[in-house]
Amino acid sequence: MVRIRLTRLGRKGRPFYRIVAIDSRRSRGGAALCNLGFFDPIQKQYRVHLALFDKYLSTGAQMSDRVEAIYKKHLATME
């Protein structure tokens, strides 16, 4: 099953996350199928590539709770 979740980058004390589509059996830092955006909790910035996001959601991918919150927030700011 494909999951849309965060993978951690950045140094100690300065986290930075990529939003990725990845096989659910892979580890957090494993090879991703596709990069769908990023999330920076320090600067409160995020970017979501909606076309790719919708493609993976339509094929049955499931979002993690944190990614779902970021996605909903992004959709709310677009309206």
N, C-alpha and C positions, 0 to 999 in steps of 0.2 A: 504494500500500500504506500502511496506517495503522501508525504506530509509536507506542509508548508510551515517552516519553523525558523528560529534564529540560530545563527552560528556565530560564535564569539571571535572577534578580532581585537586588536589594540593591545596596549601594554597593561601592566599591573596598575590598578587604580584608575585607568582610563578606558573603560570598555567601549567597544564599537561593535555593532552587530550587522550582519548581512541577513536579509530575508531570503531564504532559499527553498527550492523544491528539492526534496531528498527522499530516498527510500527510508521507510520508518525503521528498518533494521540497522541502518548505519549510525555511527557515533556522531556526536555533535560536530566534530571537526572533520567528518568524512567527506568524500567527494560528492558534490551536489550535482543534481541534474541541470538546474538553471538558477541563475541569480535574479531575484525578483525585486530587489530594492535594498535599502539600508535603514538602520535606526541608530541614532546617536543619543543615548540617554543623558549625557552630560550637557550637550547644547540643545536638547529637546528638538532635534531635527529628524525627519524621516522622509523617505521618498519611496513610492510604490509604483512599479510598472504595471498599470492596470490591465493592459492587453494580455500580458503573459499570466498575470494573476488569474484572470477570468478563464484563460485557456486551461490552466491546471485545475481550477475549481470545477469546470464543466466536465473534466474527465474523472472526477471523483476524489481529488486530493482533499485532505482534511487539514484545517489550520490549527495551530497550537493556540492556547488561550491568549497569550501575549500578542501574537501576530493578528489574531482576530480583533483585538482592541485597537491595534494600530490601523488595520484596514477600515474599521468602522469610523475611526477618527478622520482618516483621509477622505472617506466618502462624505462625511458631514461637512468638511471644509470646502468640498467642491460645490456644494449646493448653494 
